[in-house]
Amino acid sequence: MKSAGNNTHRVRTRIIGTGSGIPDRVLTNFDLEKIVDTNDEWIAQRTGIRERRLASAGESTVTFGLKAAESALEAAGLTPDDLDMIIVATQTPDMPVPSAACLLQGRLGARKARAFDVVAGCTGWVYGLVVADAFIKTNPYFNIMVVGAEVLSSRVNWEDRSTCVLFGDGAGAVIVTGADNGQGLLASCIGADGSEWESLTIVGGGSMHPPTHETVDKKLQFIQMEGNKVFKLAVPAMEEMCWQVLSDTGHRPEDVDVFIPHQANLRIMEAVIDRLGIPVEKVVVTLDKYGNTSTASIPVALDEALRSGRIKDGDLVLTAAFGGGFTWGAALLQW
């Protein structure tokens, strides 16, 4: 697998604020029993999911991105005017044009901030963090917001039990800036393989298959996934990325204090930590209550871990993700 990574620098990209935006609407496994041929035991055993949160009428990706952004700004002690850049990682923007980042910038009133989206599947937030890190290296006083936000319920076929049980909606945000006190992003690594794109995709709605009665009737606007293929590719890719960022910084898995993997499927997460030898008590799991929120899963879990006191100053925090594209990546941070 080809990848690109970066090592430590004197000025590091440090997270100074986190936030989440979670829908109020809850859909449990028991609720799904009334919609498709499934049951709570089957879903929980195969995925680790008990419930997920879904957007209500009138709510969109930017709705939850805004909640997460405002919470992150408050945590950082900043105002929208303090932001120099907004990066939104999403696969479900409110509309094709403008970007979710521009809509978010407008609703925040962050007039000085540059704004753009990143599309990298479920690895999008990690990609966004890597992009922000590159800007911080040349603009260490920048305040950059990196958001992962999705309304995947809008892309789920509720007649397909293999996918509709998996996904949820929500957003997570972090604000980063430069720091020279030893804290921050120690190493990151991202990769991709576009030859396997058909295993996880939404083929309808783009220029190849624009919206028509025919594409809608064929349900091309919904998520299509080969679960077994995703599992076989995701586990070794996430493991490799984790080993790379650890080795780049001279660390071992036993040095990790908190591991936040992408919350896709409990079996994938368990396989990765088993290969790395990271104890389960060091792993942050939000999958059971939120489902797979794609780009939002890591920043939401990070926010909850930080606010609950699970992450403390000095902790070594490892994150890793895998998503459609295929894409993958990892980041190692010194808190």
Secondary structure as GFF3:
##gff-version 3
##sequence-region A 1 335
A	DSSP	beta_strand	3	6	.	.	.	ID=ss1
A	DSSP	beta_strand	12	21	.	.	.	ID=ss2
A	DSSP	beta_strand	25	28	.	.	.	ID=ss3
A	DSSP	alpha_helix	29	33	.	.	.	ID=ss4
A	DSSP	alpha_helix	40	47	.	.	.	ID=ss5
A	DSSP	beta_strand	51	54	.	.	.	ID=ss6
A	DSSP	alpha_helix	61	76	.	.	.	ID=ss7
A	DSSP	three_ten_helix	80	82	.	.	.	ID=ss8
A	DSSP	beta_strand	85	89	.	.	.	ID=ss9
A	DSSP	alpha_helix	100	108	.	.	.	ID=ss10
A	DSSP	beta_strand	114	118	.	.	.	ID=ss11
A	DSSP	three_ten_helix	121	123	.	.	.	ID=ss12
A	DSSP	alpha_helix	124	138	.	.	.	ID=ss13
A	DSSP	beta_strand	144	151	.	.	.	ID=ss14
A	DSSP	three_ten_helix	152	155	.	.	.	ID=ss15
A	DSSP	alpha_helix	161	164	.	.	.	ID=ss16
A	DSSP	beta_strand	169	179	.	.	.	ID=ss17
A	DSSP	beta_strand	184	192	.	.	.	ID=ss18
A	DSSP	three_ten_helix	194	199	.	.	.	ID=ss19
A	DSSP	beta_strand	200	201	.	.	.	ID=ss20
A	DSSP	alpha_helix	213	217	.	.	.	ID=ss21
A	DSSP	beta_strand	224	225	.	.	.	ID=ss22
A	DSSP	alpha_helix	227	248	.	.	.	ID=ss23
A	DSSP	three_ten_helix	253	255	.	.	.	ID=ss24
A	DSSP	beta_strand	258	261	.	.	.	ID=ss25
A	DSSP	alpha_helix	266	276	.	.	.	ID=ss26
A	DSSP	three_ten_helix	280	282	.	.	.	ID=ss27
A	DSSP	alpha_helix	287	290	.	.	.	ID=ss28
A	DSSP	three_ten_helix	294	296	.	.	.	ID=ss29
A	DSSP	alpha_helix	297	307	.	.	.	ID=ss30
A	DSSP	beta_strand	316	323	.	.	.	ID=ss31
A	DSSP	beta_strand	327	334	.	.	.	ID=ss32
###
